[in-house]
Amino acid sequence: VVLYLGIAVVLGHRFGLAGILIGLVTSETLIKMLWKPYYLFKKGFEEPVLSGYWPKMLKYAVAYAVCIIVSAWVSHAYQAALDVQGWIPVLLFCVVMGLTVMVTLSLMFLLLDKNFIGFVRHLLSYKKK
């Protein structure tokens, strides 16, 4: 709270509402991505942060970056190919983008995360019953 208030007051004075929102995002990111994982891995799991948290976070960051790049490419290609006017093309665009994100993230997690492979096997075991 103190970090957020400090950043929000400084940036809010300079940039107005946008500065307050930047302060919120910055403080939340610093606390949730740096301090909480550090404390959890150091005190809770009793694992080193550099070899426990950051390699996992880096894998997920790569997966999300690839998803963003693929989604941007599909979005640009879709909008260039079709005139997105009216309800039906917009709904189709939403379906295409949702499927793009789902397929891209699923493939990335299958490649990068052994726990996701176990999850998929678990889901497929229900189909056999």
C-alpha positions as CSV (number, residue, x, y, z in Angstrom):
1,V,0.0,0.0,0.0
2,V,2.8,2.4,0.9
3,L,4.6,1.6,-2.4
4,Y,1.4,2.2,-4.4
5,L,0.6,5.4,-2.6
6,G,4.1,6.8,-3.1
7,I,4.3,6.0,-6.8
8,A,0.7,7.1,-7.4
9,V,1.2,10.5,-5.7
10,V,4.4,11.2,-7.6
11,L,3.1,10.0,-11.0
12,G,-0.4,11.3,-10.3
13,H,0.8,14.8,-9.7
14,R,2.8,14.6,-13.0
15,F,0.5,12.6,-15.3
16,G,-3.0,12.8,-13.7
17,L,-5.2,9.7,-13.7
18,A,-2.8,7.8,-16.1
19,G,0.0,8.3,-13.5
20,I,-2.2,6.8,-10.8
21,L,-2.9,3.8,-12.9
22,I,0.8,3.4,-13.8
23,G,1.5,3.6,-10.1
24,L,-1.0,0.8,-9.4
25,V,0.3,-1.4,-12.1
26,T,4.0,-0.8,-11.1
27,S,3.4,-1.5,-7.4
28,E,1.3,-4.6,-8.1
29,T,3.9,-5.9,-10.5
30,L,6.8,-5.3,-8.1
31,I,5.1,-6.9,-5.2
32,K,3.5,-9.9,-7.0
33,M,6.4,-10.7,-9.3
34,L,9.3,-9.9,-7.1
35,W,8.6,-9.7,-3.4
36,K,5.9,-12.4,-2.9
37,P,7.7,-15.1,-5.0
38,Y,11.0,-14.3,-3.2
39,Y,9.4,-14.6,0.2
40,L,7.5,-17.8,-0.7
41,F,10.4,-19.6,-2.2
42,K,12.9,-18.4,0.4
43,K,10.8,-18.9,3.6
44,G,8.0,-21.3,2.5
45,F,9.5,-23.7,0.0
46,E,13.0,-23.1,1.3
47,E,14.3,-23.2,-2.2
48,P,16.6,-20.7,-3.9
49,V,14.7,-18.1,-5.8
50,L,17.2,-18.0,-8.7
51,S,16.9,-21.7,-9.5
52,G,13.3,-22.2,-8.4
53,Y,11.1,-19.3,-9.4
54,W,12.8,-17.5,-12.2
55,P,13.4,-20.4,-14.6
56,K,9.7,-21.3,-14.3
57,M,8.6,-17.7,-14.7
58,L,10.9,-17.3,-17.8
59,K,9.2,-20.4,-19.4
60,Y,5.8,-18.9,-18.9
61,A,6.9,-15.5,-20.1
62,V,8.2,-17.1,-23.3
63,A,4.9,-18.9,-23.8
64,Y,2.9,-15.7,-23.3
65,A,5.2,-13.7,-25.6
66,V,4.8,-16.3,-28.4
67,C,1.0,-16.2,-27.8
68,I,0.9,-12.5,-28.1
69,I,3.0,-12.5,-31.3
70,V,0.9,-15.2,-32.9
71,S,-2.4,-13.5,-31.8
72,A,-1.2,-10.2,-33.2
73,W,-0.3,-11.8,-36.5
74,V,-3.6,-13.7,-36.8
75,S,-5.5,-10.5,-35.8
76,H,-3.8,-8.4,-38.4
77,A,-4.3,-11.1,-41.1
78,Y,-7.9,-11.5,-40.2
79,Q,-8.7,-7.8,-40.3
80,A,-6.7,-7.4,-43.6
81,A,-8.6,-10.3,-45.2
82,L,-12.1,-9.4,-44.1
83,D,-14.1,-6.3,-43.5
84,V,-15.0,-6.5,-39.8
85,Q,-18.3,-4.7,-40.0
86,G,-21.5,-6.0,-38.3
87,W,-22.1,-8.6,-35.6
88,I,-21.3,-11.8,-37.5
89,P,-17.8,-10.9,-38.5
90,V,-17.0,-9.5,-35.1
91,L,-18.3,-12.7,-33.4
92,L,-16.3,-14.8,-35.8
93,F,-13.2,-12.7,-35.1
94,C,-13.8,-13.3,-31.3
95,V,-14.0,-17.1,-31.9
96,V,-10.9,-17.1,-34.1
97,M,-8.9,-15.1,-31.6
98,G,-10.1,-17.2,-28.7
99,L,-9.1,-20.4,-30.5
100,T,-5.8,-18.9,-31.5
101,V,-4.9,-18.1,-27.9
102,M,-6.1,-21.4,-26.6
103,V,-4.2,-23.5,-29.2
104,T,-1.0,-21.4,-29.0
105,L,-0.9,-21.5,-25.2
106,S,-1.7,-25.2,-25.2
107,L,1.1,-26.0,-27.6
108,M,3.6,-23.8,-25.8
109,F,2.7,-25.4,-22.4
110,L,2.9,-28.9,-23.9
111,L,6.4,-28.0,-25.1
112,L,7.6,-26.2,-22.0
113,D,5.8,-27.7,-19.0
114,K,5.9,-31.4,-18.0
115,N,3.0,-30.8,-15.5
116,F,0.7,-29.7,-18.3
117,I,1.5,-32.9,-20.1
118,G,0.3,-34.8,-17.0
119,F,-2.8,-32.6,-16.9
120,V,-3.6,-33.4,-20.5
121,R,-3.1,-37.2,-19.8
122,H,-5.4,-36.9,-16.8
123,L,-8.1,-35.3,-18.9
124,L,-7.7,-37.9,-21.7
125,S,-8.1,-40.7,-19.1
126,Y,-11.6,-39.5,-18.4
127,K,-12.5,-39.9,-22.1
128,K,-11.5,-43.6,-22.0
129,K,-13.8,-44.4,-19.0
